[in-house]
Amino acid sequence: MYKSPYEAYPHVEAEEVIIRKIVSSDLDRLYEIYSNENLFRHSPMMLKKNKETVANMIGHFERDFNKHKMIMLGIAFRKTPDDLVGTFELFDYNKVVNMITVGYRLNEQFWGQGIVSKAVQAMTDYLFNCIGINRIQAFVMPENIKSQNVLIRNGFTVEGTIRQGTVWKGHGVVDLILFSRLRADEFD
């Protein structure tokens, strides 16, 4: 039996990272992420140019969770849990199929340290073992090699490329590579 990821706000602790609820005191760090053009080169979301917009987003995260629309979480180091270094998204939860889509974004100053790989590993473990999700999937632009490598390192399978299959804000119609990992993969 599985439960909905919306039963309680996820709080995931791993050896080096924590994935937690984003709160108003995260505003400055969240603004650093959402105002950095390099972080949106391969993203369906748009850059945010003022801090007030990002402050409003924090309130929307709670609303979206309560409406079962999406779960936006912060990534922090375990040693400094109040210092946000990235975000982790859970969305498109399908109860019938028992699957969820994930996405992530990391402050550029922390790139190349394996933080996102550790966060994906921790969230995958949480979704499979605590929630009972059967399928986790992610969509990545073909140009985003780093994100593809994160997923492959974490046991995700490349299912194929969805050619010109969706519109991403700021990018128009795009190709996306679909990655997935099944709960059954844990035992292969």
Long-range contacts (C-beta under 8 A, 24 or more apart in sequence): 1-132, 2-98, 2-131, 2-132, 2-133, 2-134, 3-131, 3-132, 4-68, 4-93, 4-95, 4-131, 5-71, 5-90, 5-93, 5-100, 5-127, 5-131, 5-133, 6-65, 6-68, 6-71, 6-93, 9-65, 9-71, 10-71, 10-73, 10-90, 10-123, 10-126, 12-122, 12-123, 12-125, 12-126, 13-78, 13-122, 14-78, 14-118, 14-119, 14-121, 14-122, 14-125, 15-78, 15-118, 16-77, 16-78, 16-115, 16-118, 17-75, 17-76, 17-77, 17-78, 17-115, 17-118, 17-119, 17-122, 18-75, 18-76, 18-77, 18-78, 18-81, 19-73, 19-74, 19-75, 19-76, 19-88, 19-119, 19-122, 19-123, 19-126, 20-73, 20-74, 20-76, 20-81, 21-61, 21-73, 21-74, 22-58, 22-61, 22-72, 22-73, 22-74, 22-84, 22-87, 23-58, 24-55, 24-58, 25-82, 26-58, 26-74, 26-84, 27-51, 27-54, 27-55, 27-58, 29-83, 29-84, 29-85, 29-107, 30-54, 30-57, 30-58, 30-74, 30-84, 30-87, 32-107, 33-84, 33-86, 33-87, 33-105, 33-106, 33-107, 36-107, 36-108, 38-108, 39-105, 39-106, 39-107, 39-108, 40-170, 41-143, 41-144, 42-140, 42-141, 42-143, 42-144, 42-147, 43-105, 43-168, 44-168, 44-169, 44-170, 44-171, 45-169, 46-169, 46-170, 47-170, 68-93, 75-104, 75-106, 75-115, 75-116, 75-119, 77-115, 85-110, 85-115, 86-110, 86-115, 86-116, 86-119, 88-119, 88-123, 90-123, 90-127, 97-134, 97-135, 98-132, 98-133, 98-134, 98-135, 99-133, 99-134, 99-135, 99-136, 99-137, 100-127, 100-133, 100-135, 100-136, 100-137, 101-136, 101-137, 101-138, 101-139, 102-136, 102-137, 102-138, 103-138, 103-139, 104-147, 104-150, 111-146, 116-147, 116-150, 117-150, 117-153, 117-154, 120-150, 120-151, 120-154, 121-154, 124-154, 124-155, 124-181, 128-183, 128-186, 132-183, 133-183, 134-182, 134-183, 134-184, 135-180, 135-181, 135-182, 135-183, 136-180, 136-181, 137-178, 137-179, 137-180, 137-181, 138-178, 138-179, 138-180, 139-166, 139-176, 139-177, 139-178, 139-179, 140-176, 140-177, 140-179, 141-168, 141-171, 141-174, 141-175, 141-176, 141-177, 142-175, 142-176, 142-177, 148-177, 148-179, 151-179, 152-179, 154-181, 155-181, 155-185, 156-180, 156-181, 157-181, 157-185
